């Protein structure tokens, strides 16, 4: 029987406060502790930092062992090398890989992922995308850094920040073991895209489909002219149309420092992702909160 694995790179400098709830959430969706394939990252080069010790304690409480520990400032190319090395060693082609970022909590319309993938097998589906929903505090501000006990209660606002960030607004949630994610984890890697069969159709990305465009707008996301929106009251309608949800709990604690570090790193490396961080930093610093249009 195919196995269901989960892989993620956990940035301990910023996202350790979500780690306990992250493990609870994905165990509740049927991922066995032995099938968590986690990379831990800390910027404390060469040291077993307090954050690593804390993370190991949290993982131990869930009977999870990390697959890799990486002690330099985060950089996406090295992250992908480490994740792919683990997948190549552990995952067979017939298996499934659930692939959230450390701050992403999936919502699916079945009890667990095994039930969903059994359904997908009958439909020859081999990959899954969902709509990204940014979760914010009730006052649209970034709250202080503290360990999360229930992120869904602590961040009740469901927001669309995709136009602000100039992102497609989709995330690759899961895929068969012979596929891989693209650099932004939005869809199946370009080299394998022709093999992808999503629930919404073969190989076409979710952000190009009519139900997605209805809510988020122009598939050419670099040219979307839309204000950030508060979607909290319309989430039931969005779930009817799109079914698969990626709740994004990025906007907490030290996220401003995280974005500034990304700007510094990606400016030096001349990475185009730098503009996403610059845009959101400018917006938040201008209003001292996220300024959302209420639907």
C-alpha positions in Angstrom: 0.0 0.0 0.0 1.4 3.5 -0.8 2.7 5.4 2.1 1.8 9.1 2.9 4.8 11.2 3.8 5.0 14.9 4.9 8.0 17.0 4.1 8.8 20.6 5.2 11.7 22.9 6.0 11.1 24.4 9.5 12.8 27.8 9.9 13.4 27.8 13.6 14.5 31.5 13.7 10.8 32.5 13.0 8.4 29.5 12.9 9.3 27.4 15.9 6.3 29.0 17.7 4.0 27.0 15.2 5.9 23.7 15.3 3.9 22.0 18.1 0.6 22.9 16.4 2.0 22.0 13.0 2.7 18.5 14.2 -0.7 18.1 15.9 -2.4 19.3 12.8 -0.8 17.0 10.3 -0.9 14.0 12.6 -4.7 14.7 12.9 -4.8 14.4 9.1 -3.3 10.9 9.3 0.4 11.4 8.8 2.3 8.9 11.0 5.1 10.4 13.1 7.6 8.1 11.4 6.6 9.6 8.0 7.4 13.3 8.9 10.5 14.2 6.8 11.5 17.5 8.3 14.5 19.7 7.7 15.3 22.0 10.6 17.0 25.3 9.8 18.7 27.8 12.3 20.9 30.7 11.4 23.2 30.0 14.4 26.0 28.6 12.2 27.8 25.6 13.7 26.0 25.7 17.0 23.4 23.5 18.6 21.3 26.6 19.4 18.5 26.9 21.9 16.0 27.0 19.1 17.3 23.6 17.8 17.1 22.1 21.3 13.6 23.4 21.8 12.6 22.1 18.4 14.0 18.6 19.2 12.0 18.6 22.5 8.8 19.5 20.6 9.4 16.9 18.0 10.3 14.3 20.6 6.9 14.9 22.3 5.3 13.9 19.0 7.7 10.9 18.4 9.1 12.6 15.4 12.8 12.6 14.5 14.1 15.3 12.1 15.7 14.1 8.9 18.2 17.0 8.6 19.5 19.9 10.6 21.0 22.9 8.8 22.8 25.7 10.6 23.2 28.7 8.3 21.0 31.6 7.3 18.0 30.3 5.2 18.5 30.3 1.5 16.0 28.6 -0.9 18.4 26.8 -3.2 20.0 24.9 -0.4 16.6 24.3 1.2 15.4 22.6 -2.0 18.6 20.5 -2.3 18.1 19.2 1.2 14.4 18.5 0.8 15.0 16.7 -2.5 17.8 14.6 -1.1 15.5 13.3 1.6 12.6 12.6 -0.8 14.9 10.7 -3.2 16.1 8.5 -0.3 12.8 7.9 1.5 9.9 8.1 -1.0 8.9 5.6 -3.6 7.1 6.6 -6.9 3.8 5.2 -5.8 3.8 7.0 -2.4 2.3 10.4 -1.7 4.1 13.5 -0.4 2.2 16.2 1.6 4.2 19.3 1.2 3.3 22.3 3.4 5.6 25.2 4.4 6.2 25.5 8.1 3.5 28.1 8.4 0.9 26.4 6.2 -2.0 24.3 7.6 -4.0 22.4 5.1 -7.8 22.0 5.1 -9.2 19.1 3.0 -12.8 17.9 2.6 -12.1 14.4 3.9 -11.3 13.0 7.4 -7.6 12.4 6.5 -5.2 12.4 3.6 -5.3 8.6 3.1 -9.0 8.8 2.4 -8.5 11.7 -0.1 -5.6 9.9 -1.9 -7.7 6.7 -2.2 -10.3 8.8 -3.9 -7.7 10.3 -6.1 -6.4 6.9 -7.2 -9.8 6.1 -8.7 -9.6 9.4 -10.7 -6.0 9.0 -11.7 -5.2 12.3 -9.9 -1.5 12.6 -8.9 -1.2 16.1 -7.5 -3.2 18.7 -5.5 -3.2 22.4 -5.4 -5.1 24.7 -3.0 -5.9 28.3 -2.6 -3.7 30.2 -0.1 -5.5 32.1 2.6 -3.5 34.5 4.7 -4.5 34.4 8.4 -4.3 37.6 10.4 -5.1 38.7 13.9 -8.4 40.4 14.5 -6.9 43.9 14.4 -4.9 43.2 11.2 -1.6 43.7 13.1 1.3 41.4 13.7 1.1 40.1 17.3 4.0 39.6 19.6 6.2 36.5 19.3 4.8 33.7 21.5 4.2 30.0 21.1 0.9 29.2 19.4 -1.8 27.2 21.2 -4.5 27.4 18.5 -3.5 29.4 15.4 -7.0 29.2 14.0 -8.4 31.1 17.0 -5.4 33.4 17.4 -5.6 34.5 13.7 -9.3 34.6 12.9 -9.2 36.9 9.9 -9.0 35.2 6.5 -7.3 37.5 4.0 -6.4 37.8 0.3 -2.9 39.3 0.2 -2.0 37.7 -3.2 -2.4 40.9 -5.2 -0.2 42.8 -2.7 2.5 40.2 -2.9 2.1 39.6 -6.6 1.7 35.9 -6.1 -0.5 33.4 -7.9 -2.3 32.5 -4.7 -2.0 28.8 -5.1 0.1 26.2 -3.2 1.0 22.7 -4.1 -0.4 20.7 -1.2 0.5 17.1 -2.2 1.9 15.0 -5.1 2.9 11.5 -6.0 6.4 10.3 -5.1 7.7 10.6 -8.7 6.8 14.3 -8.9 8.5 17.4 -7.3 7.4 20.9 -6.4 8.5 24.0 -8.3 10.7 26.6 -6.5 7.8 28.5 -5.0 5.9 25.3 -4.0 3.0 26.6 -6.1 2.7 23.7 -8.6 4.5 20.7 -9.9 8.0 21.5 -11.2 8.2 22.7 -14.8 10.2 19.7 -15.9 7.4 17.4 -14.7 4.4 19.6 -15.2 3.1 17.7 -18.2 2.7 14.6 -16.0 0.6 16.4 -13.4 -3.1 15.6 -13.2 -4.9 17.8 -10.6 -8.5 17.4 -9.4 -9.4 20.5 -11.4 -7.8 19.3 -14.6 -4.7 18.0 -16.3 -1.5 20.1 -15.7 -3.2 23.5 -15.8 -2.6 25.5 -12.6 -5.5 26.2 -10.3 -5.0 29.9 -10.6 -5.9 29.7 -14.3 -9.3 28.1 -13.7 -12.6 30.1 -13.6 -13.5 29.3 -9.9 -10.2 30.7 -8.8 -10.3 33.7 -11.1 -13.7 34.5 -9.7 -12.2 35.2 -6.2 -8.6 36.2 -6.8 -8.6 37.8 -10.2 -6.4 37.9 -13.3 -4.3 34.7 -13.8 -1.5 37.1 -14.9 -0.9 37.9 -11.2 1.8 40.5 -11.8 -0.9 42.6 -13.4 -3.7 42.2 -10.8 -5.1 45.5 -9.7 -6.9 44.6 -6.6 -6.8 45.8 -3.0 -6.0 43.2 -0.2 -9.4 41.9 1.0 -10.9 40.5 4.2 -12.5 37.2 3.1 -13.6 36.0 6.6 -17.3 36.3 6.0 -17.2 34.6 2.5 -15.0 31.6 3.4 -17.9 29.2 3.2 -18.5 30.3 -0.4 -14.8 30.0 -1.3 -14.7 26.5 0.1 -17.7 25.5 -2.0 -16.0 26.7 -5.1 -12.4 25.6 -4.4 -12.6 22.8 -1.7 -8.8 22.7 -0.9 -7.5 25.4 1.5 -4.0 26.3 2.6 -4.2 28.5 5.7 -1.1 30.6 5.8 0.0 31.6 9.3 3.0 33.8 8.3 2.1 37.1 9.9 3.2 36.7 13.5 6.0 37.6 15.9 9.3 38.3 14.1 8.0 38.2 10.5 9.1 41.8 9.9 12.7 40.9 10.8 12.3 37.8 8.7 11.3 39.8 5.7 14.1 42.3 6.2 16.6 39.3 6.3 15.1 38.0 3.1 15.5 41.4 1.4 19.1 41.5 2.4 19.8 37.9 1.3 17.9 38.0 -2.0 19.3 41.4 -2.9 22.9 40.0 -2.6 21.9 36.9 -4.6 19.9 39.0 -7.1 16.8 36.8 -6.6 13.5 38.2 -8.0 11.6 37.1 -4.9 13.1 40.1 -3.2 10.3 42.3 -4.6 7.6 40.3 -2.7 9.2 41.1 0.6 9.7 44.8 -0.3 6.1 45.3 -1.3 4.6 43.8 1.8 7.1 45.6 4.1 6.2 48.9 2.5 2.5 48.3 2.9 2.7 47.3 6.6 5.0 50.1 7.5 2.8 52.6 5.7 -0.4 51.6 7.6 1.1 50.0 10.7 -1.2 47.1 9.9 -2.6 45.3 6.9 -5.2 47.5 5.2 -8.0 45.3 4.0 -11.1 45.9 2.0 -14.1 44.2 3.7 -16.2 42.1 1.5 
